[in-house]
């Protein structure tokens, strides 16, 4: 599937399952789900398109930067949560490990290591140590990428380093199914965001303000 489809489905998967109940978790959930949905295809740089891998890397960096900027502008407390009861080394070490794993994955063949259960476990563990709240969203985003790629016409080596792969050959990565998944993922993501915002709002306080106005 295309990158924008993986992003939309990755975000939708995490938000639909966990339904964030706070602003920090919502922002982190969106960013982590998007990152999980995109990061698998960093290995396309070893096949036909180096540009696509660079674009995915750029978008991953933008996602992380956007979450940090949102925290700075709206003061939702992500940085405080990140550093609370954690030493710098406990955050720095898994971050370096995450980058190292991705660097290794970029040098492997497409839909091999970076589309495997091993990569899923290792990368999720890194995020879980650095920022526990983000790990479930990243994990589901990553897992959604693997699952929908299985329906394509190229083998996905989910049990890497085994050379055997899974391929259902039911659809093309550029066809109608890709569009359906993209629009469905976007729609579900928007619904989940609206529901989370609605559930976080203090409607009792809002109604009290309205009543006082009258």
C-alpha positions in Angstrom: 0.0 0.0 0.0 1.0 3.6 -0.4 2.6 5.7 2.4 -0.4 7.9 3.0 -2.6 4.8 3.4 -0.3 3.2 5.9 -0.2 6.5 7.9 -4.0 6.8 8.0 -4.6 3.2 8.9 -1.8 3.3 11.5 -3.3 6.3 13.3 -6.8 4.8 13.1 -5.7 1.4 14.5 -4.2 2.9 17.6 -6.9 5.5 18.3 -9.8 3.1 17.7 -8.4 0.5 20.1 -7.1 2.6 23.0 -9.2 5.8 22.7 -7.0 8.5 24.3 -8.4 10.1 27.4 -6.0 13.0 27.8 -4.6 15.6 25.5 -1.0 14.3 25.9 -2.0 10.8 25.1 -4.1 11.9 22.1 -1.1 13.8 20.6 1.3 11.1 21.3 -1.1 8.4 20.0 -1.5 10.2 16.7 2.2 10.7 16.3 3.2 7.2 17.4 0.5 5.5 15.3 1.6 7.5 12.2 5.2 6.7 12.8 4.5 3.0 13.3 2.5 3.0 10.1 5.2 4.6 8.0 8.5 3.4 9.4 8.3 -0.1 7.9 8.8 1.2 4.4 12.1 2.8 5.2 13.6 -0.3 3.5 12.3 0.7 0.1 15.5 2.6 -0.4 17.2 -0.7 -1.2 14.7 -1.6 -4.0 13.5 0.7 -6.8 12.9 4.0 -5.1 15.5 5.7 -2.8 13.4 8.8 -2.9 10.4 7.1 -1.3 12.6 6.0 1.7 13.9 9.6 2.0 10.3 10.9 2.0 9.3 8.4 4.7 12.3 9.4 6.8 11.3 13.1 6.4 7.7 12.5 7.3 8.8 10.5 10.4 10.9 13.4 11.5 8.1 15.8 10.8 5.7 13.7 12.9 8.1 13.8 15.9 8.7 17.5 15.5 4.9 18.2 15.3 4.3 16.4 18.6 7.1 18.4 20.2 5.8 21.6 18.8 2.2 20.9 19.9 3.5 20.2 23.4 5.4 23.6 23.4 2.4 25.6 22.1 -0.4 24.0 24.1 1.6 22.9 27.2 0.0 19.5 27.4 2.8 18.1 29.4 4.4 15.5 27.1 7.9 16.5 27.9 7.1 16.4 31.6 5.7 12.9 31.2 8.7 11.8 29.2 11.2 12.9 31.8 9.1 12.0 34.9 11.0 9.5 37.1 13.3 8.8 34.2 17.0 9.6 33.8 18.5 11.0 30.6 20.2 7.7 29.9 16.9 5.8 30.1 15.5 8.0 27.4 18.7 8.5 25.3 19.8 4.9 25.1 16.5 3.5 23.6 16.3 6.4 21.2 19.8 5.6 19.9 18.8 1.9 19.7 15.7 2.8 17.8 17.7 4.9 15.3 20.3 2.1 15.0 17.6 -0.6 14.3 16.1 1.6 11.6 19.5 2.3 10.0 20.0 -1.4 9.8 16.5 -2.0 8.4 17.1 0.6 5.7 19.9 -1.6 4.4 17.8 -4.7 4.2 15.6 -5.8 1.3 12.1 -4.5 1.0 9.4 -6.3 3.1 12.0 -8.3 5.0 13.4 -7.2 8.4 11.4 -4.0 8.7 8.2 -5.9 8.0 8.9 -8.6 10.5 7.7 -9.5 14.0 11.3 -9.2 15.3 11.5 -5.5 14.1 8.1 -4.9 15.6 9.2 -6.2 19.0 12.5 -4.5 19.0 11.3 -1.0 18.0 8.2 -1.2 20.2 10.5 -2.1 23.2 12.7 0.9 22.5 9.7 3.3 22.5 8.2 1.5 25.5 11.3 2.3 27.5 11.6 5.9 26.4 7.9 6.8 26.3 5.6 4.0 27.6 2.4 5.7 26.6 3.4 5.8 22.9 4.3 2.1 22.7 0.8 0.6 22.2 0.0 3.1 19.4 3.3 2.6 17.6 2.9 -1.2 17.9 -0.6 -1.2 16.4 0.5 1.2 13.6 3.4 -1.0 12.8 1.3 -4.2 12.9 -1.4 -2.6 10.7 1.3 -1.9 8.1 2.4 -5.6 8.1 -1.2 -6.9 7.9 -2.4 -4.8 5.0 0.8 -5.4 3.0 0.2 -9.2 3.2 -2.8 -8.6 0.8 -0.4 -7.3 -1.9 1.5 -9.3 -4.5 4.9 -9.2 -2.9 5.9 -11.6 -0.1 6.2 -10.2 3.5 8.8 -11.9 5.5 7.1 -11.6 8.9 9.2 -14.4 10.4 12.5 -12.8 9.3 15.3 -14.1 9.1 13.4 -16.9 7.6 13.3 -16.5 3.8 9.7 -17.6 3.6 7.1 -14.9 3.3 3.3 -14.4 3.3 1.5 -13.1 0.2 -2.2 -13.3 -0.5 -2.1 -11.6 -3.9 -5.5 -10.2 -3.5 -4.9 -6.6 -4.5 -2.4 -4.0 -5.9 -0.7 -1.5 -3.7 -1.9 1.3 -6.0 -5.4 0.1 -6.7 -8.9 0.5 -5.4 -8.3 -1.3 -2.1 -5.5 1.2 -1.3 -7.9 4.0 -1.8 -10.6 2.4 0.3 -8.2 1.8 3.1 -6.9 5.3 3.0 -10.4 6.9 3.1 -11.6 4.5 5.7 -8.5 5.1 7.9 -8.8 8.8 7.6 -12.5 8.7 8.5 -12.0 6.5 11.5 -9.1 8.6 12.7 -11.2 11.7 12.5 -14.1 10.0 14.4 -11.8 8.8 17.1 -10.2 12.2 17.5 -13.6 13.9 17.8 -14.7 11.2 20.3 -11.6 11.6 22.4 -11.9 15.4 22.5 -15.6 15.1 23.3 -14.9 12.7 26.2 -12.2 15.0 27.6 -14.3 18.1 27.7 -15.9 19.1 30.9 -19.4 19.4 29.7 -20.9 19.8 33.2 -18.7 22.9 33.6 -19.7 24.1 30.2 -23.4 23.8 30.9 -22.9 25.6 34.2 -21.4 28.5 32.4 -24.3 28.6 29.9 -26.8 28.5 32.8 -25.0 31.3 34.6 -25.2 33.4 31.4 -29.0 33.1 31.6 
